[in-house]
Amino acid sequence: MRPLVAVLLTLAVHTFVPDPAVAQTKTFEEKVTVTYVEVPVTVLGRDGNPVRGLTKENFELREDDAKRAIESFELIDFAATETAKAISPLNPASRRNFLLLFDLSFSNPNSIVRAQQAARNFIARSVSVRDLVGIGTIDVDRGFRLLTAFTTDRELLVAAIADPRNFRASDPLQIAASFTLDQPKASMGGVSEKNDVIMENMVDIARQSNRLDESFNRTRIRRQVDMLGDVAKVLQRLAGRKHLVLLSEGFDPRLVTGRAVQETEEQAEENLAITRGQLWTVDSDKRFGNPETQKSISMMAEVFRHSDVILHAVDIQGLRVQGDVRGGAKLNTNEGLFLLANSTGGTVFRNSNDISSEFDRLTRQHEVVYVLGFRAPAGRPGQFHDLKVKLVNAPGGARLQHRGGYYDAGNETIIERALSLAEIVVNDIPQEDIDVAALAAPFPTDDAKSQVPVVLEIKGTDVVKAAKSQTATADIFVYAFDDGGLVRDSVHQRVTLDVAQIGDRLRDSGIRFYGTLHLPPGQYAIKSLVRIAESDTRGYRRIELTVPEHGDVSVVRPLFFEEPGNWVMVKAARDSAKTPYPFILGTDSFIPAARTTLRRGEPRLFALFVYNSEAEEVTFDFTPKATLVSTSAGEGVTKYVFALEGVPENAQELSVAMRKKGSTDERRVVVPIRVQ
């Protein structure tokens, strides 16, 4: 994926500022900000299958009725083998995002159990390894709560599903682990005229009480509808295709749309009351529906369309038995769920077994995604821009699906900011405002998990600039994702820096962070995010790592000795005194450089640790060439020191190939280098 500019938000909306050198040629200072937007488009043929082979010339794009030049074009085919690699980065605009939302207002405890099973089935059967899933709850009395951010970590999702009412994620980014009163019918036979008057008064009282109950329940419905709209707003800047899956029994649809067609007897009584002039006995909301609640659903649907979110609903009640309508029991129907889902173009699933086949169809339709990128003048924060995409010279009968618009960046809520940070990590969204270099290396231990120290070098001048005051609060996040999308270990450290006191050290060098992960054998993506809270400024790095099998012959990546510097040292608080420090040669410890810069004509020393192999058993090939300086061995590891010199100016990496003598079996490690 080619990032043209640094992504500012997870929606794939970016900011772009022209070259300052160009601005200086003017007689006055002018700063023009534009927005960079990526629009995922799916094209379907007459048969409902995705259309492949289109190019940029097959699309025409308009924003707010103004034609925009398509400046970038990317094709992502999920059926292709290379796309299926779960550990590789993927354009966020092509992702599918599912929010499983437990309805705690219109669901009884037994139904919640069915909702939990439906959620587990959905994750097991309906989502792919590249899909992102989040878990949340909605309660008209307590509001919306996001239990997890959108993540590939299925173990975290299952843990949240197991206890949606009380689950709390320990990870700061959350990406790692109604009622109605039934009124009895009064018998009207065998009573006196006096009792008839009393009974009529009782009926009036019951009628008014029922109206109050229904008004209360309509208020609860409107509150839930408004909350659903708020959830869609939270998701508006999230990149990719967004599906909200509501797990609910639903509400009584009569409170919104009016009387069901089955209730003819009650309608006949009201007609009779109208002919007698007893209009006060007729409840117009009950007869024709409640306009205020209907308007709330229409407004909710508009928010969903603007936020590019589709609401699906899963009926978790199970077998529905119709009650005695004249006796006052709620009409047992899931039409309330249809009112919500249909308004956004979504689907209602009557049981969890329906979900898999429907989303399999959606998956097939979205196998091929074309991502169109363009620039447009940025508006005010939160402003909505309408998007229209048209096919040009495309196969006959082809139709396209795309998001209806986007919102300008700015005015993030706390939840939106948390989702933004989480998606940077999950989707590998470049962040270059803070320069971060990263190093991670596996060191085998006697346990089933290897010790993996992580070293980050954070450029100090970027930190001082981002602080905007005499204090800088740095949040450092490190996650290890395996090739199945699970977070196997993570580190979070918050550091408060007194810029007034250590500003010179920060400007000279920066922050050097050290933390330790513990990982079983496998392939990993080590993802590091640094954020300065005062300005919400961010830096991000991802590196690939292989943790070898226990007892396997392995070589740790070249570890260049650090250059002199006045670093501010930060160690992860979770690292205990029992965790051995691995960077030791003889009796001396050292800190390896996360970024390797070579000066022309100057030799540079580096260490190479080899496990489970004696020095006389192996040979090395270096590109560029390196010279052996010293060797030491003990406790299953041989430690070498090499000198790298005479490196070509255009060299960009150091490659090390280790072989056992007489064998073609090879261990290869590569690290980036820079020559200046």
HUZIBEL-V831915 format. One record per run of one state. SS is the DSSP state (helix for helix, strand for strand, loop for the rest). FROM is the first residue (numbers start at 1). LEN is the number of residues. If there is no record, write none. Layout:
ss=SS from=FROM len=LEN
ss=SS from=FROM len=LEN
This chain:
ss=loop from=1 len=6
ss=strand from=7 len=1
ss=loop from=8 len=5
ss=strand from=13 len=5
ss=loop from=18 len=2
ss=helix from=20 len=4
ss=loop from=24 len=9
ss=strand from=33 len=12
ss=loop from=45 len=5
ss=strand from=50 len=1
ss=loop from=51 len=5
ss=helix from=56 len=3
ss=strand from=59 len=5
ss=loop from=64 len=2
ss=strand from=66 len=3
ss=loop from=69 len=3
ss=strand from=72 len=6
ss=loop from=78 len=4
ss=helix from=82 len=3
ss=loop from=85 len=7
ss=helix from=92 len=3
ss=loop from=95 len=1
ss=strand from=96 len=8
ss=loop from=104 len=5
ss=helix from=109 len=17
ss=loop from=126 len=6
ss=strand from=132 len=8
ss=loop from=140 len=3
ss=strand from=143 len=4
ss=loop from=147 len=4
ss=strand from=151 len=1
ss=loop from=152 len=2
ss=helix from=154 len=9
ss=loop from=163 len=30
ss=helix from=193 len=42
ss=loop from=235 len=6
ss=strand from=241 len=8
ss=loop from=249 len=5
ss=helix from=254 len=4
ss=loop from=258 len=6
ss=helix from=264 len=12
ss=loop from=276 len=3
ss=helix from=279 len=3
ss=loop from=282 len=2
ss=helix from=284 len=5
ss=loop from=289 len=2
ss=helix from=291 len=16
ss=loop from=307 len=2
ss=strand from=309 len=7
ss=loop from=316 len=19
ss=helix from=335 len=10
ss=loop from=345 len=3
ss=strand from=348 len=2
ss=loop from=350 len=3
ss=helix from=353 len=13
ss=loop from=366 len=2
ss=strand from=368 len=10
ss=loop from=378 len=6
ss=strand from=384 len=8
ss=loop from=392 len=7
ss=strand from=399 len=4
ss=loop from=403 len=2
ss=strand from=405 len=3
ss=loop from=408 len=6
ss=helix from=414 len=14
ss=loop from=428 len=4
ss=strand from=432 len=1
ss=loop from=433 len=3
ss=strand from=436 len=8
ss=loop from=444 len=6
ss=strand from=450 len=10
ss=helix from=460 len=8
ss=loop from=468 len=3
ss=strand from=471 len=12
ss=loop from=483 len=4
ss=strand from=487 len=12
ss=helix from=499 len=10
ss=loop from=509 len=1
ss=strand from=510 len=10
ss=loop from=520 len=2
ss=strand from=522 len=11
ss=loop from=533 len=4
ss=strand from=537 len=11
ss=loop from=548 len=6
ss=strand from=554 len=2
ss=loop from=556 len=3
ss=strand from=559 len=3
ss=loop from=562 len=6
ss=strand from=568 len=4
ss=loop from=572 len=12
ss=strand from=584 len=2
ss=loop from=586 len=2
ss=strand from=588 len=2
ss=loop from=590 len=2
ss=strand from=592 len=1
ss=loop from=593 len=4
ss=strand from=597 len=2
ss=loop from=599 len=5
ss=strand from=604 len=8
ss=loop from=612 len=3
ss=helix from=615 len=3
ss=strand from=618 len=6
ss=loop from=624 len=2
ss=strand from=626 len=9
ss=loop from=635 len=2
ss=strand from=637 len=8
ss=loop from=645 len=8
ss=strand from=653 len=8
ss=loop from=661 len=5
ss=strand from=666 len=7
ss=loop from=673 len=1
ss=strand from=674 len=2
ss=loop from=676 len=1
